[in-house]
Amino acid sequence: MNGVQPAAAASGVALFGATGYAGREAARLIATHPAFRLAAVFGGPERVGLPLAAIHPALRGLTDARCEALPENGRAGALAGDLAARGVRFALLATPEAASMRMAPPLIAAGLRVVDLSGAFRLDGPDAFADWYGADHEAPALFDHAVYGLAEWRRAAIAAADLVANPGCYPTAALLAILPLRRAGLIDSAAPVVVHAVSGVSGAGRRLREDLLFCEVEGSVRPYGLPRHRHLAEIARLADLAPGDGLIFIPHLAPFDRGLIGSVSLRLAPGAGPIEIAAAFAAAYAGAPFVRALGDGPLPSTGDVRGTNTCALGWTAVPGGRHLVVHAVIDNLIKGAAGQAVQNLNLMAGRPEDEGLPR
Ligand SMILES: NC(=O)c1ccc[n+]([C@@H]2O[C@H](COP(=O)([O-])OP(=O)(O)OC[C@H]3O[C@@H](n4cnc5c(N)ncnc54)[C@H](OP(=O)(O)O)[C@@H]3O)[C@@H](O)[C@H]2O)c1
C-alpha cells in the first residue's frame, strides 16, 4: 500500500527516469498529489524489480512502487499500449535526451500526454538539436507537437498540448528574468544581455562522473560549458536574442547540492526607469503563483526557495542608470525540473496550477 492515498479518480502518471535526481523529486510530488497517482516507475535497465524507495530512501513511506522493465528494442509501442490499458493518462520523462526521443513517440501514439524534462524537444527543430546536442534527432516529427513548458508564459498552449518540453534549469531562471523586460521593450538590443549563472551539483544528475566527486567540487567554484552550453541556444530562442552578439551565457558550478541563481545584466532602452521596470514584472506575473517579483530591495538567495517551486526575482540598478541586473533564484530540481513538470501536468489535467506544489 502506498503511504499516501490519492483520490479514486486520480490520473495515473508513468514516471520514466524515476531513479535519478529529478525523478526522485517528481516521484515525491506525484505520490503526494491529490489529483495524480504514481502508476508506474522506470529507471535504467539495471533497476528492474527494485523498490523505488530502496533507491531513494527519502521516498520510504510515500510509495511502494517497483521499477518496471523498459521495452526491448522495437517494443516501446507494446509498453505504451499496456500503460494506456492500465488507465495511465500522463507520462513524465526524467530521462536523458536519447531515452526521451525513443519513448515519446509510442507514448503519444498510445494516447498518453507527455512532459519531457530533457532537452530533446526544446529547440526549433532537428537541425538546431543536432547543432547544439551533437546528435541526430530520432523523433523529428514531434517538434510540431512540442510546446515549450515555461508555464508563466504558455499556459493555454500547455493546457492543450500532448507533448510539453519542460524548460532547462538555467533557462527557467534566465527567461523568467528577461521576458518581462524584453516583451515590454525595455532592453536596449544594441548591447548583449549577459546571463551569469551558478548552479549546485545536482544540476548534473546522479550518474557517476569523476569531475563531480566531492573532492573535485568542494571548496571551489568553476565556470564550465563555455562557449556553447546547450542552454544558451534555449534561452536565445525563447528570448529572441542571437547567441553571442545578443546573448552571453556564463554558467558556473558551485559546491552545494541544489539551488541555482541567474544574474542577468542588460542595458536599458531609453526611457526605461524604475517605474517601467517594476510595472513590467508586475504585469507579467500578476496571478502567477510561483514567481515572486521582489523589486529592488534586499536581493534573493538560493536558500530562500530551496525545496519550493518558487522563482524569486530581485533587481538592482547599476550606478549611472543605463544598466540593470536582475537576479533570479530557483531550486534547480523543483522549479528547474520536477516542480515545473508537475505545474505543467496540472495545467494539462485542468487542475489548479499550484495544486500539490510547495511555495
Ligand atoms: N538535475 C537537474 O537539475 C535538471 C534540471 C532540468 C532538467 N533536467 C533534465 O532531466 C533529465 C533527468 O535529469 P537528472 O538530473 O535527474 O539525471 P539523473 O539523475 O542522471 O537521472 C537520469 C535517469 O534516467 C535514467 N536513464 C538513463 N539512461 C536511460 C535509458 N537509456 N533509458 C531509460 N532510462 C534511462 C536513469 O536510470 P538509472 O538510475 O538506472 O541510471 C535515471 O533514472 C535530464 O534530461 C536532464 O537534462 C535535469
The ligand as a Tripos MOL2 file, in Angstrom:
@<TRIPOS>MOLECULE
LIG
   48    52     1     0     0
SMALL
NO_CHARGES

@<TRIPOS>ATOM
      1 N1         19.1410   17.7900  -12.4880 N.am      1 LIG1
      2 C1         18.5650   18.9330  -12.8490 C.2       1 LIG1
      3 O1         18.6710   19.9570  -12.1490 O.2       1 LIG1
      4 C2         17.7430   19.0100  -14.1130 C.ar      1 LIG1
      5 C3         17.0590   20.2000  -14.3790 C.ar      1 LIG1
      6 C4         16.2980   20.2940  -15.5510 C.ar      1 LIG1
      7 C5         16.2550   19.2280  -16.4260 C.ar      1 LIG1
      8 N2         16.9480   18.1040  -16.1560 N.ar      1 LIG1
      9 C6         16.8600   17.0110  -17.1460 C.3       1 LIG1
     10 O2         16.0810   15.9580  -16.5880 O.3       1 LIG1
     11 C7         16.5630   14.7010  -17.0440 C.3       1 LIG1
     12 C8         16.9520   13.8710  -15.8220 C.3       1 LIG1
     13 O3         17.9720   14.5950  -15.1280 O.3       1 LIG1
     14 P1         18.5720   14.0860  -13.7520 P.3       1 LIG1
     15 O4         19.4100   15.1900  -13.2610 O.co2     1 LIG1
     16 O5         17.5040   13.5250  -12.8960 O.co2     1 LIG1
     17 O6         19.5150   12.9020  -14.2660 O.3       1 LIG1
     18 P2         19.9810   11.5960  -13.4930 P.3       1 LIG1
     19 O7         19.9760   11.8370  -12.0240 O.co2     1 LIG1
     20 O8         21.2460   11.1590  -14.1300 O.co2     1 LIG1
     21 O9         18.8180   10.5250  -13.8230 O.3       1 LIG1
     22 C9         18.6190   10.0380  -15.1260 C.3       1 LIG1
     23 C10        17.5100    8.9960  -15.0780 C.3       1 LIG1
     24 O10        17.3220    8.4630  -16.3990 O.3       1 LIG1
     25 C11        17.5070    7.0280  -16.3580 C.3       1 LIG1
     26 N3         18.1050    6.5790  -17.6120 N.ar      1 LIG1
     27 C12        19.3850    6.7760  -18.0150 C.ar      1 LIG1
     28 N4         19.5560    6.2270  -19.2390 N.ar      1 LIG1
     29 C13        18.3670    5.6680  -19.6000 C.ar      1 LIG1
     30 C14        17.9040    4.9530  -20.7350 C.ar      1 LIG1
     31 N5         18.7040    4.7170  -21.7790 N.pl3     1 LIG1
     32 N6         16.6410    4.5470  -20.7670 N.ar      1 LIG1
     33 C15        15.7990    4.7940  -19.7200 C.ar      1 LIG1
     34 N7         16.1750    5.4630  -18.6070 N.ar      1 LIG1
     35 C16        17.4440    5.9000  -18.5510 C.ar      1 LIG1
     36 C17        18.4120    6.8080  -15.1630 C.3       1 LIG1
     37 O11        18.3160    5.4500  -14.7320 O.3       1 LIG1
     38 P3         19.4810    4.7980  -13.8060 P.3       1 LIG1
     39 O12        19.3600    5.4320  -12.4610 O.co2     1 LIG1
     40 O13        19.1360    3.3570  -13.7770 O.co2     1 LIG1
     41 O14        20.7720    5.1020  -14.4980 O.co2     1 LIG1
     42 C18        17.8220    7.8070  -14.1830 C.3       1 LIG1
     43 O15        16.6240    7.3260  -13.6490 O.3       1 LIG1
     44 C19        17.7520   15.0020  -17.9720 C.3       1 LIG1
     45 O16        17.3200   15.0430  -19.2940 O.3       1 LIG1
     46 C20        18.1980   16.3890  -17.5070 C.3       1 LIG1
     47 O17        18.8420   17.1210  -18.5260 O.3       1 LIG1
     48 C21        17.6720   17.9450  -15.0090 C.ar      1 LIG1
@<TRIPOS>BOND
     1     1     2 1
     2     2     3 2
     3     2     4 1
     4     4     5 ar
     5     4    48 ar
     6     5     6 ar
     7     6     7 ar
     8     7     8 ar
     9     8     9 1
    10     8    48 ar
    11     9    10 1
    12     9    46 1
    13    10    11 1
    14    11    12 1
    15    11    44 1
    16    12    13 1
    17    13    14 1
    18    14    15 2
    19    14    16 1
    20    14    17 1
    21    17    18 1
    22    18    19 2
    23    18    20 1
    24    18    21 1
    25    21    22 1
    26    22    23 1
    27    23    24 1
    28    23    42 1
    29    24    25 1
    30    25    26 1
    31    25    36 1
    32    26    27 ar
    33    26    35 ar
    34    27    28 ar
    35    28    29 ar
    36    29    30 ar
    37    29    35 ar
    38    30    31 1
    39    30    32 ar
    40    32    33 ar
    41    33    34 ar
    42    34    35 ar
    43    36    37 1
    44    36    42 1
    45    37    38 1
    46    38    39 2
    47    38    40 1
    48    38    41 1
    49    42    43 1
    50    44    45 1
    51    44    46 1
    52    46    47 1
@<TRIPOS>SUBSTRUCTURE
     1 LIG1         1 GROUP 0 **** ****
